[in-house]
Amino acid sequence: MNILMIGAGGVGGYFGARLAAAGRKVTFVARGRHREAMESEGLFIESPRGDLHLRDVRVVASPADAGSADLVLVAVKLGDTAGVIEQLHPLTGSDTVFISLQNGVDAEAMLVEAFGRDRVMGGVARISAAIERPGHIRQVGRFSRIDIGELDGGRSDRLERITELMTVDGMDFTASGDIALAIWEKFVFLSTMSAATATSRSAIGRLRGNEESRRWIEELIGETARVARAGGIAIRDGFEAEVLANIDGVPAEMIASMAHDLNEGKPLELDWLSGAVVRLARVHGLDAPAHRHTVAALTPHKSGRTG
């Protein structure tokens, strides 16, 4: 099975490297100095689960240069999705499967609109990793997992094939029977971590240990969970406490990818994180003041330093 990994940052680079190291046929789509370093020196992964130097990397600058693909894993920033979709249309066959490993809760709908529901599966990537320098990705903490499932739930032959494909060293994999729930469970955690660490420009350790900041974190968790339930997602009772416990368990130095982007002057995924919570809250007649304040604070920065 030919895998096309769209994006080679913290998510796409880490998981793509683990798959390639296990002998899977992976082609990366990457840009700029990162792509050049991958071509000349390979891809380095620094991880508590084992360092890796992938010397023979197939990397291209555009999906148009990649050839045909059986499985397309989309790991770019959400703002780049529409442009990627345009480039993918001529390259894929009727059996090509598309899976988003992106943040937020909007990516699957975008892929379904472009390629049809029967060609899209749901995906969740859980990892804290980022490009340390061109060609080098550093993971914080040991947690690295992908969940994949059919949008309508249940098992399928292609899910079984993907399970076999994705079961490799250096990452965990789960075949999900309710991928919509898994996507939203991640979103409750990620929207909170993103809002908290980006707005405060602080690592999570400083925030969770402060009484006022901890209450703010709890408010962020609660708002996203309420929006999920209002939309028919079966978020279980007590889930908010589980998310807070997970936040307490991550490395103290961890910051969300949106905080990394803010620090580096890159465009932010704000519209698809706290912005999505606020938008969906309004749809369901709810308010989400903690996320609303996050949007207000970060909107001047959402286009990056050049915006």
Secondary structure as GFF3:
##gff-version 3
##sequence-region A 1 307
A	DSSP	beta_strand	2	6	.	.	.	ID=ss1
A	DSSP	alpha_helix	10	21	.	.	.	ID=ss2
A	DSSP	beta_strand	25	29	.	.	.	ID=ss3
A	DSSP	alpha_helix	32	41	.	.	.	ID=ss4
A	DSSP	beta_strand	43	46	.	.	.	ID=ss5
A	DSSP	beta_strand	52	54	.	.	.	ID=ss6
A	DSSP	beta_strand	59	60	.	.	.	ID=ss7
A	DSSP	three_ten_helix	63	65	.	.	.	ID=ss8
A	DSSP	beta_strand	69	74	.	.	.	ID=ss9
A	DSSP	three_ten_helix	78	80	.	.	.	ID=ss10
A	DSSP	alpha_helix	81	88	.	.	.	ID=ss11
A	DSSP	three_ten_helix	89	91	.	.	.	ID=ss12
A	DSSP	beta_strand	92	100	.	.	.	ID=ss13
A	DSSP	alpha_helix	107	115	.	.	.	ID=ss14
A	DSSP	three_ten_helix	117	119	.	.	.	ID=ss15
A	DSSP	beta_strand	120	133	.	.	.	ID=ss16
A	DSSP	beta_strand	136	150	.	.	.	ID=ss17
A	DSSP	alpha_helix	157	166	.	.	.	ID=ss18
A	DSSP	beta_strand	172	175	.	.	.	ID=ss19
A	DSSP	alpha_helix	179	200	.	.	.	ID=ss20
A	DSSP	alpha_helix	204	208	.	.	.	ID=ss21
A	DSSP	alpha_helix	211	230	.	.	.	ID=ss22
A	DSSP	alpha_helix	239	249	.	.	.	ID=ss23
A	DSSP	alpha_helix	257	263	.	.	.	ID=ss24
A	DSSP	three_ten_helix	270	272	.	.	.	ID=ss25
A	DSSP	alpha_helix	274	283	.	.	.	ID=ss26
A	DSSP	alpha_helix	289	298	.	.	.	ID=ss27
A	DSSP	three_ten_helix	299	301	.	.	.	ID=ss28
###
